[in-house]
Amino acid sequence: MARSGGTVISRCIGAMRDVVLLSEIHPDAFHHYHPLSQAADWYQLFSAEEVSEIVRVADPLNTIRIIAGRCAELGQHLVIREWSHWDYIGTPYCRPAFRSTLSEILAPHFELRRIATVRHPLDQWLSLTRLFPAMGELDLSKTMRGCRAFAKMADAVGFHRYEDFVADPDRGLSLICEQIKLPFDASYRNAWQTNDKVTGDIHGNRAGDRIQVLPRQPVPDDLRGPIERIADYQTILNVLNYQR
């Protein structure tokens, strides 16, 4: 989900050898982030001519099939970071479906190895409102509804908490790799900071080019009471094993 550590975790995964990571992919949002463009521009998997031809004839499923096939030919591991904001929040792009659209499309045709990364919903909300003022139309209750749906999906597929990851990145990344059967490559430690093959806010985080635990942003007086009265918020805390 947006503002839950997905960018830094993706930079670490993508910094490992033989990994092709496609970032913030959603079947209804190829006009924002096209997986084929990323595969070609970031990893040189396709020529410009191949991209033009595939884009002309391939739907989202077959686009991913083609990329997966090319990765298999080259002995590379394909990792797709979903653009979950479309599915669970939507604002300002669409009405959320409250389910993983990309997974539904791919599951009948691939053996999917899925994980979710999560963050305390209060910190996620604070970060959303601090860094994305253009999303001023975000509604607290509606956002928590989407986060609750995401939390329940995360609980079903297995999740890793952002707070645990930044406290011990080696352990966090090795656990993620174990779950999705991806070879852990410790050389990521010296490569993730310069890995720009990812979408998202690379330079806007408070930690800069380090991975570290940071104190919580100040909680406005007019937020603490209202958010704690939202049933979805309490459900998220319980499902993801967070304290208030």
Residue pairs with C-beta under 8 A, 6 or more apart in sequence:
1 84
1 85
1 88
1 89
1 118
1 119
1 124
1 147
1 150
2 84
2 85
2 89
2 124
2 128
2 132
3 119
3 124
3 127
3 128
3 131
3 132
4 117
4 118
4 119
4 124
4 162
5 117
5 119
5 162
5 165
5 166
6 81
6 117
6 200
7 198
7 199
7 200
7 201
7 202
7 205
8 166
8 192
8 205
8 207
8 211
9 117
9 160
9 162
9 165
9 172
9 173
9 176
10 21
10 23
10 81
10 198
10 200
11 192
11 193
11 195
11 198
11 202
12 169
12 173
12 188
12 192
12 195
12 211
13 19
13 21
13 79
13 173
13 176
13 177
13 182
13 188
14 21
14 23
14 79
14 192
14 195
14 197
14 198
15 187
15 188
15 191
15 192
15 195
16 177
16 182
16 183
16 184
16 185
16 187
16 188
16 191
17 185
17 187
18 75
18 76
18 77
18 183
19 76
19 77
19 79
19 182
19 185
20 39
20 43
20 45
20 67
20 71
20 76
20 77
20 78
20 79
21 79
21 80
21 81
21 197
21 198
22 35
22 38
22 39
22 67
22 78
22 79
22 80
22 81
23 33
23 38
23 81
23 197
23 198
23 199
23 200
24 32
24 33
24 81
24 82
24 83
24 199
24 200
25 33
25 35
25 80
25 81
25 82
25 83
25 102
26 32
26 33
26 82
26 83
26 86
26 87
26 101
26 102
27 60
27 61
27 101
27 102
27 105
28 86
28 94
28 101
29 83
29 86
29 93
30 60
30 63
32 83
33 83
33 199
34 55
35 63
35 64
35 67
35 80
36 46
36 51
36 54
36 55
36 58
36 63
36 66
36 67
37 51
38 197
39 45
39 46
39 67
39 70
40 46
40 47
40 48
40 50
40 51
42 197
43 76
43 197
45 67
45 70
45 71
45 74
46 54
46 70
54 63
54 66
55 63
58 66
60 102
60 105
61 105
61 106
61 109
64 80
64 106
64 110
65 109
67 78
68 78
68 110
71 77
71 78
77 182
77 183
79 180
79 182
80 102
81 198
82 100
82 102
82 103
84 100
84 150
85 93
86 93
86 94
86 96
86 101
87 96
87 97
87 98
87 99
87 100
87 101
87 150
88 96
88 98
88 146
88 147
88 149
88 150
89 96
89 138
89 142
89 143
89 146
89 147
90 96
90 146
91 135
91 137
91 138
91 139
91 142
91 143
92 134
92 135
92 137
96 146
96 149
98 145
98 146
98 149
99 149
99 153
100 153
103 112
103 114
106 112
113 179
113 180
113 181
114 157
114 158
114 180
115 157
115 158
115 159
115 160
115 176
115 179
115 180
116 150
116 153
116 154
116 157
116 158
116 159
116 160
117 159
117 160
117 161
117 162
117 165
117 176
118 150
118 151
118 154
118 159
118 160
118 161
118 162
118 240
119 161
119 162
119 163
120 163
120 237
120 240
120 242
121 144
121 147
121 227
121 233
121 236
121 237
121 242
122 216
122 219
122 227
122 233
123 216
123 217
124 147
125 140
125 143
125 144
125 223
125 227
126 216
126 217
126 219
127 217
128 135
128 138
128 143
129 135
129 138
130 217
131 201
131 204
132 138
140 223
140 226
140 227
140 230
141 230
141 232
144 227
144 230
144 232
144 233
144 236
145 232
147 232
147 233
147 236
148 232
148 233
148 235
148 236
148 239
151 235
151 236
151 239
151 240
152 239
154 239
154 240
155 239
155 240
158 179
159 240
160 172
160 175
160 176
160 179
161 240
161 241
161 242
163 213
164 171
164 172
165 172
165 173
165 211
166 172
166 207
166 211
166 212
166 213
166 214
167 213
169 189
169 211
170 186
170 189
173 184
173 188
174 184
176 182
177 183
177 184
178 184
193 209
196 202
206 214
207 214
227 233
228 234
228 244
236 242
237 243
237 244
